[in-house]
Amino acid sequence: MNTKKIAITVPEDLVMTIDVLSFESGVSRSKFITDILREKISKDKNDKIKASYDRVFSDNTIAEEQLAMARDFEASGKEEGQEW
């Protein structure tokens, strides 16, 4: 994995907390911060995806259409298209 060194300014109390937590986790400060940033970015991405789904499926027209299609598949008696 390619890495790049950066400099950031962080409050001293936060650095102390990071140092304690990284020590307790048995990882370097850099790895600890990288892992936390990855978790935050992943969570934000998932939150945006969920918000998009929520917006789409909160539209009653779309929700009714999806429900009708599911009922049609179920009523057809065929397993094709229902692998999920």
N, CA, C and O of each residue as an XYZ file, in Angstrom:
336
protein
N       0.854     -1.175      0.000
C       0.000      0.000      0.000
C       0.896      1.234      0.000
O       1.830      1.340      0.795
N       0.600      2.151     -0.895
C       1.335      3.407     -0.921
C       0.876      4.278      0.231
O      -0.308      4.317      0.565
N       1.810      4.963      0.822
C       1.471      5.867      1.918
C       2.069      7.229      1.633
O       2.977      7.366      0.813
N       1.558      8.221      2.310
C       2.053      9.582      2.194
C       2.057     10.200      3.568
O       1.069     10.116      4.298
N       3.144     10.809      3.918
C       3.266     11.454      5.221
C       2.616     12.836      5.135
O       2.856     13.590      4.192
N       1.791     13.154      6.132
C       1.157     14.465      6.203
C       1.375     15.036      7.599
O       1.700     14.314      8.542
N       1.194     16.318      7.707
C       1.281     16.959      9.021
C      -0.071     17.578      9.325
O      -0.629     18.305      8.504
N      -0.594     17.287     10.508
C      -1.846     17.890     10.939
C      -1.655     18.450     12.343
O      -0.769     18.025     13.084
N      -2.485     19.393     12.685
C      -2.456     19.957     14.021
C      -3.621     19.379     14.805
O      -4.776     19.468     14.390
N      -3.292     18.781     15.956
C      -4.291     18.102     16.771
C      -4.137     18.584     18.204
O      -3.015     18.719     18.691
N      -5.246     18.846     18.888
C      -5.150     19.261     20.290
C      -4.375     18.220     21.113
O      -4.488     17.016     20.884
N      -3.597     18.711     22.063
C      -2.727     17.852     22.862
C      -3.493     16.764     23.600
O      -3.034     15.624     23.674
N      -4.657     17.103     24.147
C      -5.421     16.088     24.879
C      -5.880     14.969     23.958
O      -5.969     13.818     24.385
N      -6.171     15.285     22.705
C      -6.574     14.261     21.745
C      -5.391     13.363     21.388
O      -5.548     12.150     21.250
N      -4.208     13.959     21.237
C      -3.014     13.164     20.964
C      -2.765     12.191     22.115
O      -2.419     11.031     21.888
N      -2.937     12.658     23.330
C      -2.734     11.789     24.487
C      -3.727     10.629     24.471
O      -3.359      9.488     24.750
N      -4.971     10.919     24.148
C      -5.993      9.869     24.070
C      -5.655      8.882     22.958
O      -5.756      7.670     23.151
N      -5.258      9.388     21.809
C      -4.870      8.529     20.688
C      -3.709      7.634     21.091
O      -3.703      6.441     20.786
N      -2.732      8.205     21.771
C      -1.568      7.422     22.188
C      -1.957      6.299     23.146
O      -1.463      5.177     23.028
N      -2.832      6.597     24.081
C      -3.274      5.564     25.035
C      -4.038      4.469     24.295
O      -3.771      3.283     24.484
N      -4.984      4.870     23.457
C      -5.806      3.887     22.750
C      -4.997      3.057     21.758
O      -5.220      1.854     21.624
N      -4.064      3.694     21.068
C      -3.241      2.947     20.114
C      -2.337      1.964     20.852
O      -2.124      0.844     20.389
N      -1.807      2.384     21.996
C      -0.973      1.489     22.813
C      -1.795      0.292     23.282
O      -1.354     -0.854     23.192
N      -2.997      0.576     23.785
C      -3.869     -0.503     24.260
C      -4.250     -1.457     23.127
O      -4.456     -2.650     23.350
N      -4.342     -0.913     21.907
C      -4.697     -1.741     20.747
C      -3.488     -2.458     20.166
O      -3.630     -3.359     19.338
N      -2.307     -2.059     20.598
C      -1.091     -2.698     20.104
C      -0.708     -2.292     18.703
O      -0.059     -3.052     17.986
N      -1.111     -1.080     18.303
C      -0.770     -0.586     16.970
C      -0.109      0.784     17.089
O      -0.181      1.443     18.127
N       0.528      1.188     16.015
C       1.179      2.498     16.017
C       0.129      3.604     15.976
O      -1.028      3.379     15.621
N       0.560      4.787     16.343
C      -0.324      5.957     16.270
C      -0.837      6.130     14.840
O      -2.026      6.372     14.631
N       0.056      6.006     13.857
C      -0.340      6.179     12.450
C      -1.391      5.157     12.034
O      -2.379      5.499     11.385
N      -1.171      3.900     12.412
C      -2.145      2.847     12.050
C      -3.470      3.099     12.744
O      -4.527      2.944     12.133
N      -3.430      3.483     13.999
C      -4.657      3.758     14.747
C      -5.458      4.873     14.075
O      -6.661      4.731     13.854
N      -4.795      5.969     13.756
C      -5.479      7.101     13.126
C      -6.001      6.708     11.750
O      -7.116      7.077     11.383
N      -5.197      5.956     10.979
C      -5.631      5.498      9.657
C      -6.881      4.625      9.770
O      -7.827      4.787      9.000
N      -6.881      3.704     10.729
C      -8.040      2.824     10.917
C      -9.286      3.617     11.291
O     -10.376      3.343     10.787
N      -9.126      4.599     12.174
C     -10.265      5.429     12.591
C     -10.801      6.230     11.404
O     -12.014      6.346     11.224
N      -9.900      6.779     10.601
C     -10.333      7.540      9.421
C     -11.058      6.637      8.430
O     -12.085      7.025      7.872
N     -10.532      5.441      8.210
C     -11.210      4.500      7.300
C     -12.618      4.151      7.804
O     -13.569      4.112      7.023
N     -12.742      3.900      9.100
C     -14.054      3.593      9.683
C     -15.018      4.757      9.483
O     -16.173      4.551      9.108
N     -14.554      5.966      9.728
C     -15.405      7.157      9.589
C     -15.843      7.343      8.144
O     -17.017      7.601      7.878
N     -14.909      7.215      7.210
C     -15.234      7.385      5.792
C     -16.212      6.304      5.342
O     -17.162      6.593      4.615
N     -15.988      5.072      5.765
C     -16.881      3.974      5.411
C     -18.286      4.203      5.982
O     -19.283      3.983      5.294
N     -18.357      4.640      7.224
C     -19.649      4.913      7.862
C     -20.390      6.023      7.121
O     -21.590      5.913      6.869
N     -19.669      7.100      6.772
C     -20.294      8.200      6.045
C     -20.819      7.739      4.687
O     -21.910      8.129      4.270
N     -20.034      6.906      4.001
C     -20.458      6.380      2.704
C     -21.719      5.536      2.868
O     -22.675      5.694      2.109
N     -21.724      4.645      3.851
C     -22.899      3.801      4.100
C     -24.113      4.633      4.497
O     -25.233      4.330      4.087
N     -23.899      5.679      5.293
C     -25.002      6.559      5.687
C     -25.608      7.257      4.471
O     -26.826      7.421      4.390
N     -24.756      7.670      3.520
C     -25.255      8.328      2.310
C     -26.051      7.360      1.453
O     -27.093      7.719      0.904
N     -25.558      6.123      1.337
C     -26.279      5.106      0.563
C     -27.633      4.825      1.208
O     -28.649      4.753      0.515
N     -27.651      4.667      2.529
C     -28.907      4.410      3.240
C     -29.875      5.570      3.063
O     -31.069      5.358      2.857
N     -29.369      6.791      3.143
C     -30.230      7.968      2.969
C     -30.830      7.991      1.566
O     -31.986      8.375      1.388
N     -30.043      7.579      0.570
C     -30.556      7.528     -0.803
C     -31.666      6.501     -0.927
O     -32.711      6.775     -1.517
N     -31.437      5.307     -0.366
C     -32.484      4.279     -0.378
C     -33.723      4.768      0.365
O     -34.844      4.579     -0.106
N     -33.528      5.387      1.507
C     -34.665      5.880      2.288
C     -35.473      6.901      1.494
O     -36.703      6.895      1.538
N     -34.777      7.782      0.765
C     -35.476      8.783     -0.047
C     -36.297      8.113     -1.135
O     -37.454      8.471     -1.358
N     -35.699      7.137     -1.814
C     -36.401      6.453     -2.905
C     -37.608      5.692     -2.377
O     -38.710      5.808     -2.913
N     -37.392      4.909     -1.314
C     -38.465      4.050     -0.851
C     -39.456      4.746      0.071
O     -40.449      4.146      0.484
N     -39.191      6.014      0.396
C     -40.198      6.762      1.142
C     -41.237      7.349      0.181
O     -42.270      7.866      0.608
N     -40.952      7.264     -1.113
C     -41.906      7.686     -2.141
C     -42.960      6.580     -2.249
O     -42.657      5.471     -2.688
N     -44.180      6.881     -1.852
C     -45.242      5.872     -1.817
C     -45.490      5.224     -3.172
O     -45.794      4.032     -3.234
N     -45.367      5.977     -4.251
C     -45.585      5.410     -5.583
C     -44.577      4.304     -5.863
O     -44.937      3.232     -6.351
N     -43.316      4.569     -5.553
C     -42.274      3.572     -5.791
C     -42.454      2.380     -4.854
O     -42.300      1.232     -5.272
N     -42.777      2.645     -3.601
C     -42.975      1.559     -2.639
C     -44.125      0.658     -3.076
O     -44.015     -0.566     -3.001
N     -45.221      1.248     -3.529
C     -46.368      0.463     -3.987
C     -46.012     -0.353     -5.224
O     -46.426     -1.504     -5.359
N     -45.242      0.253     -6.125
C     -44.810     -0.453     -7.333
C     -43.928     -1.654     -6.976
O     -44.091     -2.734     -7.544
N     -43.015     -1.473     -6.057
C     -42.137     -2.559     -5.634
C     -42.936     -3.681     -4.968
O     -42.684     -4.860     -5.217
N     -43.884     -3.315     -4.134
C     -44.720     -4.308     -3.469
C     -45.561     -5.077     -4.482
O     -45.695     -6.296     -4.375
N     -46.125     -4.383     -5.455
C     -46.931     -5.042     -6.484
C     -46.082     -6.006     -7.294
O     -46.526     -7.106     -7.621
N     -44.861     -5.597     -7.618
C     -43.984     -6.468     -8.396
C     -43.610     -7.709     -7.590
O     -43.570     -8.813     -8.133
N     -43.341     -7.538     -6.323
C     -43.015     -8.677     -5.461
C     -44.196     -9.639     -5.381
O     -44.020    -10.856     -5.422
N     -45.382     -9.090     -5.269
C     -46.582     -9.946     -5.223
C     -46.778    -10.690     -6.539
O     -47.159    -11.861     -6.542
N     -46.518    -10.007     -7.666
C     -46.636    -10.653     -8.977
C     -45.649    -11.808     -9.109
O     -46.010    -12.880     -9.597
N     -44.402    -11.596     -8.676
C     -43.408    -12.674     -8.708
C     -43.870    -13.851     -7.862
O     -43.783    -15.005     -8.280
N     -44.356    -13.546     -6.678
C     -44.788    -14.599     -5.760
C     -45.977    -15.360     -6.336
O     -46.048    -16.584     -6.222
N     -46.900    -14.649     -6.946
C     -48.097    -15.281     -7.497
C     -47.793    -16.108     -8.745
O     -48.564    -17.000     -9.098
N     -46.684    -15.819     -9.410
C     -46.362    -16.549    -10.638
C     -45.998    -18.007    -10.361
O     -46.085    -18.854    -11.250
N     -45.591    -18.292     -9.126
C     -45.239    -19.653     -8.760
C     -43.880    -20.087     -9.274
O     -43.489    -21.238     -9.078
N     -43.160    -19.202     -9.922
C     -41.840    -19.535    -10.451
C     -40.771    -19.070     -9.465
O     -40.927    -18.057     -8.782
N     -39.699    -19.826     -9.411
C     -38.592    -19.473     -8.523
C     -37.603    -18.546     -9.224
O     -36.798    -17.894     -8.558
N     -37.648    -18.474    -10.556
C     -36.714    -17.649    -11.312
C     -36.894    -16.182    -10.924
O     -38.015    -15.686    -10.804
N     -35.785    -15.517    -10.734
C     -35.836    -14.109    -10.376
C     -36.025    -13.884     -8.883
O     -36.071    -12.743     -8.425
N     -36.135    -14.967     -8.126
C     -36.348    -14.837     -6.692
C     -35.200    -15.477     -5.892
O     -35.384    -15.880     -4.743
N     -34.023    -15.563     -6.512
C     -32.900    -16.221     -5.872
C     -32.493    -15.531     -4.579
O     -31.899    -16.171     -3.711
N     -32.785    -14.289     -4.428
C     -32.388    -13.531     -3.258
C     -33.388    -13.742     -2.191
O     -33.251    -13.189     -1.099
